[in-house]
Amino acid sequence: MWDGNDLRALFIRRKDAAAAGLTYTPQFSADMITWNNSNDTPTLLADDGTNQIVSVPYPAFAPGQNGSFFRINITLAP
């Protein structure tokens, strides 16, 4: 999502993720080889009682790098 000043990635997560043992980790990459975890706390944008839409800001990349790749790493606790 681009508002002219702030580039953010949006994703949907389960509202009960913690109780279900799910962890959502946003990751960014400039080359799709090296992935970096976001250290930002997701911002809640919407909640329908079951799912939530959240956003995290894109990180600043080194000059000449294009940080155009984003993914969510989802893990399930044993």
Gaussian input, Z-matrix of N, CA and C with variables (Angstrom, degrees):
# hf/3-21g

backbone

0 1
 N
 C     1     B1
 C     2     B2     1     A1
 N     3     B3     2     A2     1     D1
 C     4     B4     3     A3     2     D2
 C     5     B5     4     A4     3     D3
 N     6     B6     5     A5     4     D4
 C     7     B7     6     A6     5     D5
 C     8     B8     7     A7     6     D6
 N     9     B9     8     A8     7     D7
 C    10    B10     9     A9     8     D8
 C    11    B11    10    A10     9     D9
 N    12    B12    11    A11    10    D10
 C    13    B13    12    A12    11    D11
 C    14    B14    13    A13    12    D12
 N    15    B15    14    A14    13    D13
 C    16    B16    15    A15    14    D14
 C    17    B17    16    A16    15    D15
 N    18    B18    17    A17    16    D16
 C    19    B19    18    A18    17    D17
 C    20    B20    19    A19    18    D18
 N    21    B21    20    A20    19    D19
 C    22    B22    21    A21    20    D20
 C    23    B23    22    A22    21    D21
 N    24    B24    23    A23    22    D22
 C    25    B25    24    A24    23    D23
 C    26    B26    25    A25    24    D24
 N    27    B27    26    A26    25    D25
 C    28    B28    27    A27    26    D26
 C    29    B29    28    A28    27    D27
 N    30    B30    29    A29    28    D28
 C    31    B31    30    A30    29    D29
 C    32    B32    31    A31    30    D30
 N    33    B33    32    A32    31    D31
 C    34    B34    33    A33    32    D32
 C    35    B35    34    A34    33    D33
 N    36    B36    35    A35    34    D34
 C    37    B37    36    A36    35    D35
 C    38    B38    37    A37    36    D36
 N    39    B39    38    A38    37    D37
 C    40    B40    39    A39    38    D38
 C    41    B41    40    A40    39    D39
 N    42    B42    41    A41    40    D40
 C    43    B43    42    A42    41    D41
 C    44    B44    43    A43    42    D42
 N    45    B45    44    A44    43    D43
 C    46    B46    45    A45    44    D44
 C    47    B47    46    A46    45    D45
 N    48    B48    47    A47    46    D46
 C    49    B49    48    A48    47    D47
 C    50    B50    49    A49    48    D48
 N    51    B51    50    A50    49    D49
 C    52    B52    51    A51    50    D50
 C    53    B53    52    A52    51    D51
 N    54    B54    53    A53    52    D52
 C    55    B55    54    A54    53    D53
 C    56    B56    55    A55    54    D54
 N    57    B57    56    A56    55    D55
 C    58    B58    57    A57    56    D56
 C    59    B59    58    A58    57    D57
 N    60    B60    59    A59    58    D58
 C    61    B61    60    A60    59    D59
 C    62    B62    61    A61    60    D60
 N    63    B63    62    A62    61    D61
 C    64    B64    63    A63    62    D62
 C    65    B65    64    A64    63    D63
 N    66    B66    65    A65    64    D64
 C    67    B67    66    A66    65    D65
 C    68    B68    67    A67    66    D66
 N    69    B69    68    A68    67    D67
 C    70    B70    69    A69    68    D68
 C    71    B71    70    A70    69    D69
 N    72    B72    71    A71    70    D70
 C    73    B73    72    A72    71    D71
 C    74    B74    73    A73    72    D72
 N    75    B75    74    A74    73    D73
 C    76    B76    75    A75    74    D74
 C    77    B77    76    A76    75    D75
 N    78    B78    77    A77    76    D76
 C    79    B79    78    A78    77    D77
 C    80    B80    79    A79    78    D78
 N    81    B81    80    A80    79    D79
 C    82    B82    81    A81    80    D80
 C    83    B83    82    A82    81    D81
 N    84    B84    83    A83    82    D82
 C    85    B85    84    A84    83    D83
 C    86    B86    85    A85    84    D84
 N    87    B87    86    A86    85    D85
 C    88    B88    87    A87    86    D86
 C    89    B89    88    A88    87    D87
 N    90    B90    89    A89    88    D88
 C    91    B91    90    A90    89    D89
 C    92    B92    91    A91    90    D90
 N    93    B93    92    A92    91    D91
 C    94    B94    93    A93    92    D92
 C    95    B95    94    A94    93    D93
 N    96    B96    95    A95    94    D94
 C    97    B97    96    A96    95    D95
 C    98    B98    97    A97    96    D96
 N    99    B99    98    A98    97    D97
 C   100   B100    99    A99    98    D98
 C   101   B101   100   A100    99    D99
 N   102   B102   101   A101   100   D100
 C   103   B103   102   A102   101   D101
 C   104   B104   103   A103   102   D102
 N   105   B105   104   A104   103   D103
 C   106   B106   105   A105   104   D104
 C   107   B107   106   A106   105   D105
 N   108   B108   107   A107   106   D106
 C   109   B109   108   A108   107   D107
 C   110   B110   109   A109   108   D108
 N   111   B111   110   A110   109   D109
 C   112   B112   111   A111   110   D110
 C   113   B113   112   A112   111   D111
 N   114   B114   113   A113   112   D112
 C   115   B115   114   A114   113   D113
 C   116   B116   115   A115   114   D114
 N   117   B117   116   A116   115   D115
 C   118   B118   117   A117   116   D116
 C   119   B119   118   A118   117   D117
 N   120   B120   119   A119   118   D118
 C   121   B121   120   A120   119   D119
 C   122   B122   121   A121   120   D120
 N   123   B123   122   A122   121   D121
 C   124   B124   123   A123   122   D122
 C   125   B125   124   A124   123   D123
 N   126   B126   125   A125   124   D124
 C   127   B127   126   A126   125   D125
 C   128   B128   127   A127   126   D126
 N   129   B129   128   A128   127   D127
 C   130   B130   129   A129   128   D128
 C   131   B131   130   A130   129   D129
 N   132   B132   131   A131   130   D130
 C   133   B133   132   A132   131   D131
 C   134   B134   133   A133   132   D132
 N   135   B135   134   A134   133   D133
 C   136   B136   135   A135   134   D134
 C   137   B137   136   A136   135   D135
 N   138   B138   137   A137   136   D136
 C   139   B139   138   A138   137   D137
 C   140   B140   139   A139   138   D138
 N   141   B141   140   A140   139   D139
 C   142   B142   141   A141   140   D140
 C   143   B143   142   A142   141   D141
 N   144   B144   143   A143   142   D142
 C   145   B145   144   A144   143   D143
 C   146   B146   145   A145   144   D144
 N   147   B147   146   A146   145   D145
 C   148   B148   147   A147   146   D146
 C   149   B149   148   A148   147   D147
 N   150   B150   149   A149   148   D148
 C   151   B151   150   A150   149   D149
 C   152   B152   151   A151   150   D150
 N   153   B153   152   A152   151   D151
 C   154   B154   153   A153   152   D152
 C   155   B155   154   A154   153   D153
 N   156   B156   155   A155   154   D154
 C   157   B157   156   A156   155   D155
 C   158   B158   157   A157   156   D156
 N   159   B159   158   A158   157   D157
 C   160   B160   159   A159   158   D158
 C   161   B161   160   A160   159   D159
 N   162   B162   161   A161   160   D160
 C   163   B163   162   A162   161   D161
 C   164   B164   163   A163   162   D162
 N   165   B165   164   A164   163   D163
 C   166   B166   165   A165   164   D164
 C   167   B167   166   A166   165   D165
 N   168   B168   167   A167   166   D166
 C   169   B169   168   A168   167   D167
 C   170   B170   169   A169   168   D168
 N   171   B171   170   A170   169   D169
 C   172   B172   171   A171   170   D170
 C   173   B173   172   A172   171   D171
 N   174   B174   173   A173   172   D172
 C   175   B175   174   A174   173   D173
 C   176   B176   175   A175   174   D174
 N   177   B177   176   A176   175   D175
 C   178   B178   177   A177   176   D176
 C   179   B179   178   A178   177   D177
 N   180   B180   179   A179   178   D178
 C   181   B181   180   A180   179   D179
 C   182   B182   181   A181   180   D180
 N   183   B183   182   A182   181   D181
 C   184   B184   183   A183   182   D182
 C   185   B185   184   A184   183   D183
 N   186   B186   185   A185   184   D184
 C   187   B187   186   A186   185   D185
 C   188   B188   187   A187   186   D186
 N   189   B189   188   A188   187   D187
 C   190   B190   189   A189   188   D188
 C   191   B191   190   A190   189   D189
 N   192   B192   191   A191   190   D190
 C   193   B193   192   A192   191   D191
 C   194   B194   193   A193   192   D192
 N   195   B195   194   A194   193   D193
 C   196   B196   195   A195   194   D194
 C   197   B197   196   A196   195   D195
 N   198   B198   197   A197   196   D196
 C   199   B199   198   A198   197   D197
 C   200   B200   199   A199   198   D198
 N   201   B201   200   A200   199   D199
 C   202   B202   201   A201   200   D200
 C   203   B203   202   A202   201   D201
 N   204   B204   203   A203   202   D202
 C   205   B205   204   A204   203   D203
 C   206   B206   205   A205   204   D204
 N   207   B207   206   A206   205   D205
 C   208   B208   207   A207   206   D206
 C   209   B209   208   A208   207   D207
 N   210   B210   209   A209   208   D208
 C   211   B211   210   A210   209   D209
 C   212   B212   211   A211   210   D210
 N   213   B213   212   A212   211   D211
 C   214   B214   213   A213   212   D212
 C   215   B215   214   A214   213   D213
 N   216   B216   215   A215   214   D214
 C   217   B217   216   A216   215   D215
 C   218   B218   217   A217   216   D216
 N   219   B219   218   A218   217   D217
 C   220   B220   219   A219   218   D218
 C   221   B221   220   A220   219   D219
 N   222   B222   221   A221   220   D220
 C   223   B223   222   A222   221   D221
 C   224   B224   223   A223   222   D222
 N   225   B225   224   A224   223   D223
 C   226   B226   225   A225   224   D224
 C   227   B227   226   A226   225   D225
 N   228   B228   227   A227   226   D226
 C   229   B229   228   A228   227   D227
 C   230   B230   229   A229   228   D228
 N   231   B231   230   A230   229   D229
 C   232   B232   231   A231   230   D230
 C   233   B233   232   A232   231   D231

   B1=1.4420
   B2=1.5179
   B3=1.3020
   B4=1.4643
   B5=1.5121
   B6=1.3309
   B7=1.4629
   B8=1.5260
   B9=1.3337
   B10=1.4564
   B11=1.5101
   B12=1.3140
   B13=1.4619
   B14=1.5116
   B15=1.3027
   B16=1.4541
   B17=1.5226
   B18=1.3254
   B19=1.4627
   B20=1.5236
   B21=1.3372
   B22=1.4555
   B23=1.5243
   B24=1.3214
   B25=1.4571
   B26=1.5218
   B27=1.3180
   B28=1.4583
   B29=1.5176
   B30=1.3389
   B31=1.4577
   B32=1.5186
   B33=1.3276
   B34=1.4661
   B35=1.5212
   B36=1.3325
   B37=1.4673
   B38=1.5245
   B39=1.3077
   B40=1.4632
   B41=1.5246
   B42=1.3118
   B43=1.4617
   B44=1.5269
   B45=1.3238
   B46=1.4647
   B47=1.5294
   B48=1.3238
   B49=1.4707
   B50=1.5296
   B51=1.3211
   B52=1.4669
   B53=1.5286
   B54=1.3229
   B55=1.4644
   B56=1.5283
   B57=1.3276
   B58=1.4694
   B59=1.5260
   B60=1.3405
   B61=1.4636
   B62=1.5149
   B63=1.3381
   B64=1.4667
   B65=1.5242
   B66=1.3122
   B67=1.4657
   B68=1.5151
   B69=1.3271
   B70=1.4668
   B71=1.5234
   B72=1.3249
   B73=1.4619
   B74=1.5246
   B75=1.3377
   B76=1.4633
   B77=1.5269
   B78=1.3301
   B79=1.4622
   B80=1.5222
   B81=1.3453
   B82=1.4632
   B83=1.5241
   B84=1.3460
   B85=1.4601
   B86=1.5209
   B87=1.3115
   B88=1.4644
   B89=1.5267
   B90=1.3511
   B91=1.4633
   B92=1.5364
   B93=1.3139
   B94=1.4675
   B95=1.5272
   B96=1.3201
   B97=1.4648
   B98=1.5166
   B99=1.3163
   B100=1.4585
   B101=1.5262
   B102=1.3247
   B103=1.4674
   B104=1.5232
   B105=1.3268
   B106=1.4645
   B107=1.5220
   B108=1.3345
   B109=1.4573
   B110=1.5204
   B111=1.3095
   B112=1.4583
   B113=1.5247
   B114=1.3204
   B115=1.4615
   B116=1.5167
   B117=1.3358
   B118=1.4571
   B119=1.5167
   B120=1.3121
   B121=1.4553
   B122=1.5215
   B123=1.3391
   B124=1.4634
   B125=1.5319
   B126=1.3226
   B127=1.4607
   B128=1.5253
   B129=1.3196
   B130=1.4598
   B131=1.5270
   B132=1.3358
   B133=1.4641
   B134=1.5256
   B135=1.3426
   B136=1.4597
   B137=1.5206
   B138=1.3431
   B139=1.4588
   B140=1.5203
   B141=1.3385
   B142=1.4671
   B143=1.5374
   B144=1.3284
   B145=1.4519
   B146=1.5137
   B147=1.3201
   B148=1.4635
   B149=1.5169
   B150=1.3269
   B151=1.4647
   B152=1.5155
   B153=1.3173
   B154=1.4601
   B155=1.5205
   B156=1.3193
   B157=1.4537
   B158=1.5213
   B159=1.3269
   B160=1.4597
   B161=1.5252
   B162=1.3252
   B163=1.4632
   B164=1.5174
   B165=1.3226
   B166=1.4622
   B167=1.5248
   B168=1.3272
   B169=1.4606
   B170=1.5240
   B171=1.3327
   B172=1.4546
   B173=1.5267
   B174=1.3213
   B175=1.4688
   B176=1.5247
   B177=1.3138
   B178=1.4657
   B179=1.5233
   B180=1.3063
   B181=1.4578
   B182=1.5184
   B183=1.2991
   B184=1.4672
   B185=1.5257
   B186=1.3329
   B187=1.4624
   B188=1.5291
   B189=1.3120
   B190=1.4619
   B191=1.5147
   B192=1.3354
   B193=1.4571
   B194=1.5249
   B195=1.3032
   B196=1.4500
   B197=1.5206
   B198=1.3014
   B199=1.4612
   B200=1.5112
   B201=1.3122
   B202=1.4523
   B203=1.5246
   B204=1.3170
   B205=1.4600
   B206=1.5220
   B207=1.3259
   B208=1.4550
   B209=1.5214
   B210=1.3273
   B211=1.4604
   B212=1.5228
   B213=1.3270
   B214=1.4613
   B215=1.5210
   B216=1.3220
   B217=1.4551
   B218=1.5304
   B219=1.3288
   B220=1.4669
   B221=1.5235
   B222=1.3204
   B223=1.4608
   B224=1.5342
   B225=1.3247
   B226=1.4502
   B227=1.5088
   B228=1.3268
   B229=1.4578
   B230=1.5290
   B231=1.3338
   B232=1.4812
   B233=1.5123
   A1=107.72
   A2=117.97
   A3=122.39
   A4=108.28
   A5=117.00
   A6=120.08
   A7=111.77
   A8=117.29
   A9=121.32
   A10=112.89
   A11=117.54
   A12=121.83
   A13=113.33
   A14=116.72
   A15=122.24
   A16=109.83
   A17=117.07
   A18=121.36
   A19=108.11
   A20=116.19
   A21=121.09
   A22=110.07
   A23=115.52
   A24=122.50
   A25=107.81
   A26=117.19
   A27=122.65
   A28=109.48
   A29=115.37
   A30=119.37
   A31=109.54
   A32=115.25
   A33=121.94
   A34=108.17
   A35=115.18
   A36=120.12
   A37=108.54
   A38=115.41
   A39=120.34
   A40=109.39
   A41=116.54
   A42=120.46
   A43=110.22
   A44=117.63
   A45=122.18
   A46=112.07
   A47=117.50
   A48=121.72
   A49=112.40
   A50=117.73
   A51=120.14
   A52=110.68
   A53=117.58
   A54=121.40
   A55=111.36
   A56=116.38
   A57=121.14
   A58=112.12
   A59=117.16
   A60=120.91
   A61=114.02
   A62=117.00
   A63=121.29
   A64=111.15
   A65=115.40
   A66=121.94
   A67=107.89
   A68=115.62
   A69=122.44
   A70=108.02
   A71=116.99
   A72=121.76
   A73=109.48
   A74=117.83
   A75=120.05
   A76=109.69
   A77=116.20
   A78=121.83
   A79=109.47
   A80=115.30
   A81=122.05
   A82=109.47
   A83=115.40
   A84=120.50
   A85=110.08
   A86=115.38
   A87=121.45
   A88=110.79
   A89=117.52
   A90=120.32
   A91=114.68
   A92=118.20
   A93=124.69
   A94=112.75
   A95=117.01
   A96=122.11
   A97=109.24
   A98=115.37
   A99=121.66
   A100=109.02
   A101=115.78
   A102=121.45
   A103=109.29
   A104=116.37
   A105=122.57
   A106=109.48
   A107=115.71
   A108=120.78
   A109=110.27
   A110=115.86
   A111=120.98
   A112=108.45
   A113=116.63
   A114=121.53
   A115=111.64
   A116=116.80
   A117=121.52
   A118=111.20
   A119=115.84
   A120=121.19
   A121=108.09
   A122=117.73
   A123=119.21
   A124=111.85
   A125=115.19
   A126=122.72
   A127=108.17
   A128=116.78
   A129=122.10
   A130=109.51
   A131=116.57
   A132=121.87
   A133=112.22
   A134=116.65
   A135=120.53
   A136=109.19
   A137=115.13
   A138=121.64
   A139=107.98
   A140=117.22
   A141=119.89
   A142=112.13
   A143=116.61
   A144=120.95
   A145=113.34
   A146=117.58
   A147=123.00
   A148=110.90
   A149=116.29
   A150=122.94
   A151=110.36
   A152=115.36
   A153=121.78
   A154=108.97
   A155=116.05
   A156=121.48
   A157=105.93
   A158=115.88
   A159=121.39
   A160=109.01
   A161=115.76
   A162=120.22
   A163=110.04
   A164=114.67
   A165=122.72
   A166=107.29
   A167=117.84
   A168=119.54
   A169=111.31
   A170=115.15
   A171=119.60
   A172=108.05
   A173=117.90
   A174=119.97
   A175=111.50
   A176=115.49
   A177=120.97
   A178=107.69
   A179=116.86
   A180=121.76
   A181=109.74
   A182=115.94
   A183=121.86
   A184=109.73
   A185=117.66
   A186=120.29
   A187=111.31
   A188=115.53
   A189=120.60
   A190=113.94
   A191=117.87
   A192=120.93
   A193=109.28
   A194=115.00
   A195=121.10
   A196=107.36
   A197=117.21
   A198=121.36
   A199=111.77
   A200=116.39
   A201=119.02
   A202=114.48
   A203=118.65
   A204=120.18
   A205=110.65
   A206=114.65
   A207=121.88
   A208=108.10
   A209=116.40
   A210=121.01
   A211=108.67
   A212=115.28
   A213=122.05
   A214=107.31
   A215=115.86
   A216=121.64
   A217=105.93
   A218=116.78
   A219=121.73
   A220=108.21
   A221=115.45
   A222=120.08
   A223=109.09
   A224=115.25
   A225=123.03
   A226=108.66
   A227=116.50
   A228=120.86
   A229=109.42
   A230=116.08
   A231=118.90
   A232=112.17
   D1=133.54
   D2=-178.60
   D3=-125.37
   D4=124.50
   D5=178.35
   D6=-109.82
   D7=12.74
   D8=-179.86
   D9=100.67
   D10=-25.52
   D11=-179.09
   D12=-128.27
   D13=-28.18
   D14=-168.42
   D15=-128.99
   D16=114.28
   D17=177.97
   D18=-93.46
   D19=123.14
   D20=-176.49
   D21=-131.56
   D22=151.59
   D23=173.53
   D24=-103.88
   D25=133.70
   D26=178.62
   D27=-110.87
   D28=144.63
   D29=174.57
   D30=-151.92
   D31=162.86
   D32=179.76
   D33=-104.11
   D34=136.84
   D35=175.66
   D36=-133.96
   D37=157.69
   D38=175.62
   D39=-69.91
   D40=138.91
   D41=178.58
   D42=-65.37
   D43=-33.60
   D44=-178.35
   D45=-94.44
   D46=27.09
   D47=-175.23
   D48=-55.37
   D49=-46.59
   D50=-177.87
   D51=-62.78
   D52=-44.84
   D53=179.53
   D54=-65.22
   D55=-31.32
   D56=179.40
   D57=-83.32
   D58=-5.71
   D59=179.60
   D60=82.66
   D61=17.18
   D62=-179.19
   D63=-93.97
   D64=139.59
   D65=173.99
   D66=-124.76
   D67=126.96
   D68=178.58
   D69=-104.98
   D70=121.64
   D71=179.59
   D72=-120.21
   D73=107.05
   D74=175.56
   D75=-67.28
   D76=138.16
   D77=179.92
   D78=-132.75
   D79=146.31
   D80=-178.89
   D81=-127.30
   D82=151.12
   D83=-179.75
   D84=-149.25
   D85=146.76
   D86=173.71
   D87=-93.90
   D88=-17.56
   D89=-173.29
   D90=-135.47
   D91=1.40
   D92=-177.36
   D93=63.33
   D94=16.01
   D95=174.46
   D96=-111.14
   D97=-51.83
   D98=178.56
   D99=-99.76
   D100=122.20
   D101=-179.54
   D102=-112.13
   D103=137.05
   D104=179.84
   D105=-118.09
   D106=129.51
   D107=177.79
   D108=-69.49
   D109=142.83
   D110=173.40
   D111=-76.65
   D112=138.04
   D113=175.75
   D114=-98.09
   D115=0.90
   D116=-177.99
   D117=-84.34
   D118=142.14
   D119=173.53
   D120=-76.10
   D121=127.76
   D122=179.56
   D123=-59.93
   D124=142.87
   D125=177.81
   D126=-95.44
   D127=125.83
   D128=179.23
   D129=-73.88
   D130=125.90
   D131=-179.91
   D132=-109.14
   D133=-32.85
   D134=-178.83
   D135=-157.82
   D136=152.49
   D137=-177.95
   D138=-146.95
   D139=119.86
   D140=179.45
   D141=-102.05
   D142=10.98
   D143=-179.09
   D144=95.68
   D145=-23.58
   D146=178.63
   D147=-116.27
   D148=-45.22
   D149=-178.63
   D150=-122.64
   D151=158.63
   D152=177.22
   D153=-127.73
   D154=144.30
   D155=169.30
   D156=-101.25
   D157=126.41
   D158=-179.27
   D159=-129.72
   D160=163.56
   D161=178.79
   D162=-136.31
   D163=153.44
   D164=172.25
   D165=-134.28
   D166=145.61
   D167=179.22
   D168=-74.71
   D169=145.93
   D170=171.78
   D171=-68.12
   D172=139.38
   D173=178.55
   D174=-75.65
   D175=161.67
   D176=174.08
   D177=-77.63
   D178=130.67
   D179=178.21
   D180=-104.01
   D181=159.83
   D182=178.86
   D183=-61.36
   D184=151.15
   D185=178.27
   D186=-53.54
   D187=135.47
   D188=-179.89
   D189=90.22
   D190=-12.52
   D191=177.95
   D192=-95.77
   D193=143.16
   D194=178.46
   D195=-111.39
   D196=106.08
   D197=-178.58
   D198=-85.28
   D199=67.45
   D200=-171.78
   D201=-100.75
   D202=6.61
   D203=-177.53
   D204=-113.87
   D205=139.42
   D206=-176.11
   D207=-143.63
   D208=141.61
   D209=173.98
   D210=-150.25
   D211=166.68
   D212=175.50
   D213=-116.12
   D214=125.02
   D215=174.33
   D216=-96.09
   D217=118.51
   D218=-178.34
   D219=-110.82
   D220=126.81
   D221=177.99
   D222=-120.71
   D223=152.88
   D224=178.37
   D225=-118.17
   D226=123.91
   D227=179.28
   D228=-67.52
   D229=143.65
   D230=179.43
   D231=-68.03

